[in-house]
Amino acid sequence: DVSAACAAGFQGEAEVGCCQRPGAPYHLYGCAAIPRSPCGNWTVEKVEAFLLGLQSLAEDLTRHFQLVASLSNVTALPWIP
């Protein structure tokens, strides 16, 4: 008697099929890979925190650009609000 279970990362009802000839391996079927999220381990909370970080970075860059523009009279770059 042979029993089987789906390996980690797989799901379903594992079933064992007889081998083709004596000494040949058994056939395992009935397990399928668990679909992975295209977003990996990103959650809504992580995305929101990331966006807040980006917003903070944008605000910092804006302040630094304004400081540099006021100190050096940079006119080569257009102002982007």
C-alpha positions in Angstrom: 0.0 0.0 0.0 1.3 3.4 -1.0 0.1 6.8 0.3 1.0 10.3 -0.7 0.3 13.9 0.2 0.8 17.1 -1.7 4.1 18.8 -1.1 4.5 22.3 0.4 3.4 24.8 -2.2 0.9 22.4 -3.8 -2.7 21.6 -3.0 -5.3 19.0 -4.0 -6.0 15.3 -3.4 -2.8 13.4 -3.9 -3.3 10.1 -5.6 -0.8 7.4 -6.4 -0.9 5.5 -9.7 0.7 2.1 -10.2 4.0 1.8 -11.8 4.2 0.8 -15.4 6.4 -2.3 -14.7 8.0 -3.8 -11.6 10.7 -1.6 -10.2 9.5 1.5 -12.0 8.4 4.6 -10.1 4.9 5.2 -9.0 2.9 8.1 -10.6 1.7 10.9 -8.4 -1.1 13.1 -9.5 -3.9 15.2 -8.2 -1.7 18.0 -6.8 -1.4 21.4 -8.4 0.8 24.4 -7.5 -0.9 26.9 -5.3 -1.2 30.1 -7.4 1.0 32.9 -6.2 -0.1 36.5 -6.0 1.3 38.6 -8.8 2.0 41.1 -6.1 4.2 38.8 -4.0 3.8 39.5 -0.3 2.5 43.1 -0.8 -0.6 43.9 1.3 -2.8 47.0 1.1 -1.0 48.3 4.3 2.4 47.8 2.7 1.4 49.6 -0.5 -0.1 52.5 1.5 3.1 52.8 3.6 5.2 52.7 0.4 3.1 55.4 -1.2 3.4 57.6 1.9 7.2 57.1 1.7 7.1 58.2 -2.0 5.0 61.2 -1.1 7.5 62.2 1.6 10.4 61.8 -0.8 8.7 63.9 -3.4 8.1 66.7 -0.8 11.7 66.5 0.3 13.0 66.7 -3.3 10.7 69.7 -3.9 12.1 71.5 -0.9 15.7 70.7 -1.9 15.0 71.9 -5.5 13.6 75.1 -4.2 16.6 75.7 -1.9 19.1 75.0 -4.7 17.1 77.2 -7.1 17.2 80.1 -4.6 20.9 79.7 -3.9 22.2 79.3 -7.3 19.5 80.9 -9.5 19.1 77.7 -11.5 17.0 78.5 -14.6 17.9 75.5 -16.8 15.2 73.3 -15.3 11.5 74.2 -15.6 9.6 74.4 -12.3 7.4 71.4 -11.9 4.9 71.7 -9.0 
